[in-house]
Amino acid sequence: MSQSITTRIHTLTNELRAHNYHYYVLAEPTISDREFDRLLQELESLEQAYPELAHHDSPVKRVGGEVTKNFETKPHSRPMLSLGNTYSETELRDFDERAKKLTGTSFDYVCELKFDGFAIGLTYEKGLLVKALTRGDGKYGDDVTENVKTIRSIPHRLHGHYPDKFEIRGEIFMHRKAFDRLNDERLKNGEPPFANPRNSAAGTIKMQESAEVAKRPLDCYLYHFLGDENLFTHHYESLSEAKKWGLQINDSLRICKSIEEVWSFIEYWQNQRKNLSFEIDGVVIKVNSYQLQHEMGFTAKNPRWAIAYKFETERVSTKLLSVSFQVGRTGALTPVANLEPVQLLGTTVKRASLHNQDIIEQLDLRVGDTVFVEKGGEIIPKIIEVDKSKRLANEAPIEFITHCPECHTALVRREGEAAHYCPNEDHCPPQIKGKMSHFVARKAMDIDSMGEETIDLLWENGLLKNVSDIFDLQPNQLIELTKVTVDEQTGKRKNIRLLEKSVTNIITGIQASKNTPFERVLFGLGIRYVGETVAKKLAKSFKNIDTIALASFEDLRAVDEIGERIAESLILWFANPQHQSIIEKLKIKGLNLAINEADQMQITNKLDGKSFVVSGVFNTFSRDGLKETIEKFGGKNVSSITSKTDFVLAGENMGPAKLQKASELKIRIINEDDFIKMIA
């Protein structure tokens, strides 16, 4: 084999990588498109003739070719949380005041454009792209690496002085003109156009054939570095360095010294966003200092050190044709406005949530009214106002129904709550199906291939009446089950059918789910007010389902964070004979209805009753690792220092405000070595 061929492949590979970087990241092309295509075609021909010489990250692979039947679900290195939103200057200034109070010091913000696309997390090892995960549920995402590798602005290989391993997160999107060209092509081919760039980007990245993904004009901006905590001290610094490695960072991000500068940045882009080549729906504001980000921490859903300011959304007027009522898993009744179809932000809107009776009365809404509709957070359509100048004299106020539209049970409205409820939770079809969908969901039993459509199919065929029936399902009952449905948006009929592969996945998933930990089984039962956190606390305190069932109101209230409402809900649920029957059947089927003894052996009481505030950067542990260890040894993590705090576990660069407060309250401050001695 000629050495010249090896050299030519190597030269072409490096040249094309460099041209890709200059074109897609720097936006400074160094050769014409035609010349680039000629070089790429030459490399592709050589690789076809000598496949053993092809680089594993060759630019030719950008054209795709892999076929993925099922995307593998993998855990995120750290939870992929969403941001808290605000739509007003007042709320933004409130965020600034909270941030100052939490940190007790001055700091910079970094302002970034909020791209209207599809979140992605990219992992690089030794400079090579090895994994790309979607957001998923925030803890687990789908591995779409092969599809992401077709996006030309995402490098397969980095250059410069990059860390050995890190993750960087960003947004995949389509430029407006690219989206328009794609829709023009679809119309010419007799295919329906996509609704908007965001939906088309999300749908594209989950396509099964990467060769098809490569044909779609996707792009990506990156905005959040996750790696060695000691590598950078500031968020802006990390993105500046990431750009040097070949990663595409949007040039619009700015450091702002005050909330006034932040507001000026927002006002500028609220007016200028129409001039961008892509869609944005707001501005993201982040505290620049990583040390202060650690100090501020997180709520259950959002970081306290960042917020998204959402721009005012588009509104349109249309006619209210009727109001229907839907029943959810918890029995809550939601009135839905049926509208004369209207275009809003690239989608056809036919329905909008009215939330509850109070909203209908506040709007003084009547069938036949002309109404103004907008998208809350640019996602869910809602009616915000009635155009009373167009109201006819004979339109009567909407009467809220008194009985469940599904099972005809009289509705109730609990004191202090806005929603009406159907109390017939064990015999009302949408409630039962909703509870089963909740039971099989990823955060509960995580049973493969049992989505809402499958649950509905099994219900309609009489195979499921409650969650315990899931464990009686047999393959011969499921093969070739069919149901015809009608799509609400298009009116088209659709056949739902279970094929052999799906049946195998369902039966395998059901058997595997019997190993699900007790706290997730408890959460999956769908007891009102018992979420993931409450289920964990109940499992840890009472050890098994029988002890919880027999617990008194006082016993339940004694558990940390279990209030009166949760305690009452638990007592009522376990007092129901039908629920008792479900529990007994689940026991017979072999589900984990008690904490695993092997897991119990790993838990000690060395830190029992002790509360800790963890702050700063550590050498032996990560911050999350420290918190897990505290809980493993019986301790409790708290987010703020009070007189009831036992220890402040202080690492390097701990904020001065927390140190001062701990000293004032005479809270014992310990370091990492002290903690290791405590649990030794």
N, C-alpha and C positions, 0 to 999 in steps of 0.2 A: 504493500500500500504506500503510495507516495506521501512523503513528508509534507509536500506542498499542499495537498488536500487538507491535511490536519491543520496546517498553518492558516489556510484560507478560511476554513470553518471558524477557527478561533478568531481571526481578524474580523470577519463579517459579524460574528456574534457580538463582539465588543463594540464595533462601529454602530450596529443597530441599537444596542442598549443605550449608547451615548446619544444617538439621534432621538430615541424615545424620550429620554430625560429632558433634552433641550426643547422638544416639541410639546410634551404633555405637562411637564412640571414647570419649566422656566418660561414656557410660551415664547421661546426664541428659536424657531426652526433654523437649522443650519444647512439643510438641503431641500429640494423640492419634493412634493409628495410623489411625483413620478419616479424620481431617482431613488427615494426610499423604497417604493414598491419593487423597483428593479433589483435592489440589493436583497430585499426580503425573499423575492422569488428565487434568486440565485442560491441563497442559503437553504431554502426549502428543498430545492432540487438536490443539493449536495447531501442534505440529511436523509433524504429518501434513498439515495444511492449508498450512503455510508451511515446507517442509523447508529452504529456503535460509537461514532465520533460526535454525535449530537450532544450538546450541553443539556443537562437536565432542566435548566431554566432558560432554554433557548427562546429568543423573540418569536420564533415560528409558533411556539405553543400558545401565543396570544390568540390564535385563530380557533382554539378549543378543539374539541373532538371527543372528550370523555362523556359517557352516558351514565347518569346517576339515577337509579331507580328510587332509592330512598336516601334522604339526607340523614347522616348520623348525628344524633344529639350529643353535645359535649358540654361540660361545665365551663363557665367563664372563670378566668383566673381571679377576678374580683367581680362582685355583682355589677351588672350594667343597669344602673338606676336612671330613672327619668329625672328631669328638672322640675322644680316648682315653677309655676307660671304667674305672671302678673300682666295686667292690661292698663295700669294707670301709673302716673308719675308718683302719686301719693304712696301707693303700695311699694313702689321701687325705693322710695326714700325710707319707708318703714324697714325694708330689708337692710338698707345701709345702716340704720340705727341699731338694728339687732346685731349686725356684724360687728359694729364698733363696741357694743356692749359685751359680746362674747369674747372678743380678742383683747379689749382694754388697751388698744394701741392703734397707731395710724398705719395705713397700708395702701397699696395700689390695687386697682382692678384691671383686668384684661377684658376688653370687649371684642366679641366675635360675631360674625353673621350667623344667624340660625338657618342652616340650609334645610330646605323642604325636601327631604329624601328618605333614605333607608339606612338605619344605623348598622355599622359593621365594626368588628374588632379584628385587627390583623396581628398575628404573632410572627416575629422574626427571630430566628436562631442562627448565630454566626453569620448574620447578614443575609440570610435566605428566608423568603416567605414560606412558612410551613403550615399556617392555619388561618382560616378566615371564618368567624362565627357571626351569625345574625344575633339580634338582641334576644329573640325568643321570649321567655318569661322573666328575663333579667338575671336568672341564675344559670340557666341552660340555654344554648342556642344551637341552630343547625349549622353543620360544617358545610360551607359552600365554597371551599378553597378552589376547586377546579374552575368554577364559574368566575370567581373573583380574579383569577389569574388572567382572564381574557381582557380585563380592563387596562388600557394602555397607560393610564396615569398612575397605576399601582406597580411599583417595581418588584420584580422577582428577586433581585439581588441589589443590596445597598452598596454604597461606596463611602470612603472616609473613615472616621474613627467612631464607629457605632458600638453600643453595648453588646455583650455576648448574647443576651436574650432580653426581649421586651415585647410589650403589646402596645399598639397604638390604635385608637378608635377614631371613627369619622363617619362620614355620610356619603352614600352612593346616590347619585342623582342623574338626571338628564338635562342638558341645556335646552332652552326653549326651541331654538331653531332645529336642533337634532330631533326633538320630540315631534315637531311639525313635519319634518321630512319623513320620519317613521310612519306617522299617521297617513301622510300622502301615499306612501308606498302600500300601506295596508288597504286603503280605499281603492287604489288601482288594481290590487289583487283580489278585490271583492271581499276583504276581511273587515270586520268592525273596527273602528278607530278606538284607541285607548282614551280613557276619560281625562287623565291628567298626568304630568311627568312623574309625580311621586308614586302613583299606583303602578305605572308602567315600569319604573325602576324596581319596585318591590317584586312585581310579578316576574320580571326578567331574571333577577338573581336567583329565583327558586325554580327556574326551568331545568328540566332533566338533562338536556343536551348542551354541553358547554359550547359546541360549535354554533348553536343557535344564539346563545348568549353573546358570543363574539360578534355577531352581526348587529347587535343592538348598541347604540351610541351611549354607553354609560361612562360616567366620570366619577371622581371621588376626591373630596377634601378631607384632610385628617386634622384632628383638633385636641386629642387627649392622650398624653404619654403615660404609660403604666410600666414601671420597671424598678430598678434599684432606687430606693428612697433617698440614698445619699448622693446620687449622681447629679441632681440638680436641686437648686434652692427655690426656683421660681418656675411657674407654668410657662411664661413667655420665653424664658431661656430654653426650656425643653423643646418647644416648637421651633425655635430658631435653629437649634442644633439638628433637629429631625429633618429640616429642610436641606441642610448640608449633606445629609445621608442619601438624598434623592427622593424623599417623601414630599408629596404635594400639600403644602400648607397655604391657605388663602392669605393674600397680601393685605387684606383689609383689617386684620386684627390690630388693636391699639392698646397701649397702656394708658390708663386714665388715673389721675391723681386724686380725683374727687368725684362725688356723685353728680356734680354739675357738669363735669367733663363727660361722664357717662351719658347724661341726658342729651348733651349736644351731639354725641355720636349717634344716639337713637334717632333724634330728630333729623339728622342728615340722611340716614339710610331709609327712614320712613318715606322721604321724598325721592331719594335716588334709586330705590330698589327696582323701579320700573326700567332703569337703564342697564341693569345687570343682564347677563346672558342666561341666568338661571333663576329659579324661584327661591326666595327667602320668606319666612313668615315671622321674623323677629330678630332680636339681638340677644346673645347669651352674655351674661356678666359673671365673671369669676374672680374671686380673691386670688391675687397673683402668687403670694407666698405659700409654698407647700407646708411650711411649719404651721402657719395660721390655718390652713385647710385642715390639717390634722387636729389642731386645737378645737376647731368649730365642729368637726365630725359630721354625722348624718342623722336624719330622722329615719323612720322605718322605710320611707320611700324615696327621699331626696337628700342630696348633700345640702348642708346649711351654708356652704361657702359659695354657692352659685345659684343663679336664678335666670329664667328666660323671660324677657319682655316681649310679648306678642303684639304685633301690629294690629290696628283696627281691621276688621274683616269686611268683606264685601256683603252688601245686603241687596235683596231683590224683593219685588212684590209679586204675589200670586193670590189665588183664590182658595179658601178653605172649603173643601167639598163635603167632608164628614169627619166625625171623630169615632175611633174604635178604641177598644180597651184590651190590653195584654196583661197576662198573669205571669210573674216571674217565679224563680225557684223558691224564694222565701214567702211567696204568696202576695207580694206587693203588687198592686194594680197600677199600671202605667197607661194614662190616656195618650193616644197617638193621633196627631192631625194628619188626615189624608188630603193632599194638596193637588191642585192642578199642576202638572209637571212644569218645572222651571229650571233653567241652567244657573248654577251657582258654583263659582270657582272650578269650572271645568267638569262638573258632574251634574247629572239630572236629579233634581230633588223632587220626590213624590210624597215623602212623609217627614214628620218632625215630632219629636217628643214634647208633650205638654206637662210632663212630670207629675202633677197632682191637681186636686180640685182647687187649691188655693191659687195656683198659677192661672187656671182658666178664669177664675173669678176676678183676679187682679187685671187680667187683660180685657175683661168684659167681652169674651169671645163668643161669636155666634156663627153657626153654619151659614155659608154664603158670604162671609166677610172677606174683604181684601186685606191681606196681612203682609207684613214685612218679615222676611226670613233671613237669618244669617247662620253661619256655622260657628258654634261655640268652640273656641280654640281651632277654628277652621277644620273641624272634623265632623261634629254631630250637628245637623241642622236643628234650629230652634226658632220659634216664633217670638219676636221681640216687641211687636207693636201691631195694633189694628188701625187701618186707615178708615176712620169713622166717617170721613167726608164721602165715602163711596157706599156707606151702609144704607140698605133699603129699610123702609119702615116696618115691614112685616117679619123681620128676622128675630127669632126668639132666642133667649139665652140657652146655653147648653146645659142639659140636666145630667148631673153625674149619676151613674148607675148605682143601684142599691144591692144588686146580687152579682155573684161571680158569673162572667159570661161563659165559662167553661163547665162548671159543675152546679151553678145556680144556688150556691150557698150564700146566705146573707153576709154582706161585707161588714167588717168592723174597722174602726179607726181608733187606735190606741192613744191615750192621753199623751200629749207632748209630741206626737208624730204627725207629719204632714200627709203620709200615704195611707190609703185604704188597703186592707188585707183580706184575703180569703182565708178563713181559719181552718178550712178543710184540707190540711196539709198532706194527709195520707190517702186521700181519694180524689184529689183534683189533678187531672192528667198533666197539665204543664208543670205543676209543682213536683209531681213524682218523677217525671222525665228530667226535670231540671236537677233534682237531687241525685239522680243516677249519673247524669253528665258530670256533676261536681265530684261524685264518688270516684269515677274512673280517670279524672283529670291528672295531669302530671304532678301537681303538688300534693295530691292525695294518693290513690292507689296506682296511678300511672300505668293503665292498661292499654297496650298498643292497639291501634285501629278501631277504638270504640269512641268515635266522636258523636256529636249530637245527631247526625243523620242516621248512624247505625243504631243508637239508642232508640230513636223514633221508629226505625224499621222493626226492631225486636219488640217494641211495645205494641205496635200496630198488629203484629202477628201473634200476640198473646204470650210471648216467651218471657217477658219481664213485667213484674208488678211492683217490686221494690228491689233495693240493692242486693239483698241476699240471693235473689233469683239468678244473678249473674253467675254464681258459682255452680249452678245446675246446668248451664248451657253445654250442649254436646255438638260435635261437628256435624252430624247428620241432620240436626235441626236447622243449621245455619246455611248450608250449601244452597245456592240459587234462590235465597229469599229475595223477593222483589217488592218494590213499591213505586208508584208513579206520583211525582210531585210537580207542582207548577211554580216556576220562578216568579217571585213577586215583581221584579223589575222588568223582565222581558215578556212574561206571560207564556214562556215556552215550557212544554212538558219535559220532564226528565225522569228517566228510570234509575232508581237506586237498587243496586243488586250486590249481594255478597258472593265474591268468587273464592275459589279454593285458597289462594294465597292469603286473602284477607281473613278467612276463617281460621287458617293455621296461625296467623298472627294474633287473632283474638284469643284462641284457646291457650296458646303459649303465654300470652300476656296475663291471662287470668291466673294460670298456675304460678307464674313468677310473682304476681302481686301478693301471694300469700306470705311472702317474706318481708312485706312492707312493715316498717317499724310502727309500734303501737300509736305514737302521737300522730302519725299521718293517717292511720285508720280512723282514729277519733275525729280528726279534722274532716275526713271524707264523709262522715255520717251526716254532715250538714246541719248540726244542731245550731240553732239561731244564736248569733253573737260569739260562737266558738270558732275563731279564726286560727291560723297557724300558731301564733304565739301563745294564745290561751290554751290550745290543745297540748303544747309542749309543757306548759306549767302544770296543767292538770295531770298529765302522764307522770311527770317527775314527782309530784306531791302524793298522788294516790296509788301509783304503781300499776293498777289494773282496772279494767272496766267495771268489775263488780263493786269495788270500793268506791268508785265515783258514783255509781248508781245508788248506793246506800248512804252516801254522804248527806248530812243535814245541811240546812241553809247556813248555819254557823260554821260548819266544817269547810264549806266551799268558800265562804267569805274570808276565811283565815288565810287562803292562798293569795300570794302576792298578785295584785292587779285584777283579782276577781271581784267585781262589784255586785251590787244587788241585782241588777238586770240580768247579768250572766248567770248568777246563782239560781234565780227564779226560772230562767229558761232551761237550765240543766235539770232541775227538779221536775218540771212539767214534762220534759222530753222522756226521761227515764220512767216516769209514772205511767206512761202510755203503754197498755198491754201489747199493741202491735209493734212498738219499738222493742219491747222486751223479747218478743218472738224473733225479731230480726237479729238481735244480739245472740240469742241462743243458736240460731241457725249458722251465724258466722263463726261461732265457737266450734260447731260440729265440722264446718268446712276447713278449719285449721288456720284461721287468720290470727295474727298477733294481737291479742287483746290484753296484753300485759307487757311491761318493759322487759326486754331480754335480759336474763340473769347475767349473761356474759358481759353485756354492756355495763350492768350494775357493778360488776367486779372492778371496772376501771374507774369508778367514781369514788373518791374519798371525801372525808368531811374535814380535811385540814383547815380549810378556809370557810367553814360553815358559818353563815351569819355575817360574814365580813363583806363590806362593800368597797369597791375600788374605782378610782378615776384614773384611766390610763392616758398619758399625754407625753408627746415627744417622739423621738426616733431612737430605736434600740438596736443592739448589736446581735444578740443571740436569737431573739424573737422578732417576728413582725408584730405590728399592733394588733391585728386580728388574731394572730397566734397566741398572744398574751391573754386576750379576752377569752378565747376558747379554753385556755388552760385554767384561768380563774374559775370559770363555770364548772369545768371538769373536777376541780377540787372543792366544789361546794360554795364558792364565793359568788358575788353578784357584781356585775358591771353597772355603773351609773354614769350619766353623761356630764353632770355638773357637780361642783363641790358645795356641800351643805354641811351643817353641823352634825348630820347623821352619817357622813362619809367616814370610813375607818382609815383608809390609806389613799394617798396619791402616789401612783407608780410613775415616777418621772424619768423620762429619757433625755437625750440631748436636745437642745433647742426648745425646751418646754417654754411656753409663753409666760412672760412675767406676771400677767394678771392672775393666772391660776396659782402661781407660786405665792403671790402676795395674799390671795384669799385663803389658801391653805394655812399659811403662817398666822393670819389674823384669827382663824377659827381653831388654831392649834391642832390641825390634822397632821398625822404622822406622814412624812414624805420619805418614800423608800426608792432605791434604784433597782436596776435589773438584778444585780447580784444579791441584794437583800431578798428579792422575791424568790429567786432560785433556792436560797437557804430555807425560806419559809415552807416550800413544797418538797424539799429534799427528803 
